[in-house]
Amino acid sequence: MTEIKRCEWIAGKPDYYVEYHDHIWGVPEHDDQLLFQWLILESFHVGLSWQLVLSKKENFINAFDHFDYEKIAEYGEEDIERLSNDAGIIRHKGKIRAAITNAQAFMKVQEEFG
C-alpha cells in the first residue's frame, strides 16, 4: 500500500480534516448531490475557518436534509427559523437564505445543462 503524501499544513489537524485532505480535497467530483453539498459548505465557510465548517459537516447534513437540493429549494421562513436556531450549524440567516437560493439556481443549471 502506498503511503499518502500530505501537505505540511495538515500536520496536527483532527481526523475529519485529514480525511478531507486525503480523500476529497483536489479530487474531481461529478456527483451532483456531493457537488451541491460542497457548494453549500463552502458558502458557510466565508469569513470562517474551513476547519470549523468541516467540524460541523455531519450537523449540516442532518439539518439540511442530507443536502437534498430539491427539498432545500422549497424551504420557507419556517425552515430558515429552524436552521437559525440549530446550534450544531453556523446560524447566519444570510448564509441560510443563500443555501436556498443556491439550491434553486443549482436546479436551473441542471435543467439547462443536464
N, C-alpha and C positions, 0 to 999 in steps of 0.2 A: 504494500500500500504506500502510495506517495504521500509524503508529509506536505501539508498545506503551508505555503509561504504566506506569512501575514505581514501587513504593514506595521511599522513601529507604533503608530498611534493606537493600535488595538490592545497593546500590552496592558494588562491590569483591568481591562473592562469586564463587565458582567457577562455571564454566559450567553444571554439573549443577544448581546451586542456582537459577541464573537460569532455566534450563529448567523447573524445578519451579514457580517463581513465575509464569512466563509461561503455562504450559500445563496445570498441574494444580491448583495452589492456588486455591480458590474456584470451581472449575469442577465443576458437578454430574457425578456418575459413577453409572452404572446397571449396569455390567458386574460381575457377582458376583466374577469372578476378580480384577479390579482392586480392588474394594472390600475383598476379603479381604487382598490384598497390602498395602493402605494400613493396614488394621486391625493387621496384624502389625508392620509397620514402626513404626507409632505406639506399639505396646506396647513395642517395644525402645527407643523414644525416652525413655521415662520415666526421669528423672534424668540424662539426657544431652542433648547438643545435637542439634537436628534436622539440622544440617549434617553432624555425624558420621554419623548414620544414613543420610542421603542419599549420603554419600561411599562407603558400603558396600552400597548398594542392589543393584548387579549381583552382588556376592558373596552377598547374601541370596537373590537369585533362584536362583542356582545351587545354593546349599546347601539351600534349602527346596523343591527340585523344582518350580521356577517357580511357587511358591505354589499348587500343586495341593492344595486343601484336603482332597480325598478321600484323597490319599496321606498328607498330614500328619496327618490324623485317626487314621491307623493306625500312626504312629510309636511305637516302643517304646524301651526302655532303650538298645539299641544305637545307635539314631538320636540319642538325647539325648547319648550319649558322643561320637559322630561330630561333632555340631554343637558341643559344648562344647570340642572340640579344633580347630575350624576358626578359624584366626587371621584370616580375612577377614571374619568377622562379630562381633557382640557375643556373647560366650560365657557369658552369665549363665544358669545352669541353670533358675532360676525363670522367666525370660522364655521360654526354650525350651519348658519344660513348659506355660506359658501359651499358647504358639502352638498346641500340640497340643490343649489344652482348647478354645481358641477355634475351631479347625477343626471339632471335634466339635459345638460349640454352633452354629456357622455353618450346618452341615448340618441341625441340628434346626430352626433358624429357616426354612431353605428348605423343609423338609418341611411345616411349619405354615403358612407364608405364601406359598409359591411363589417 
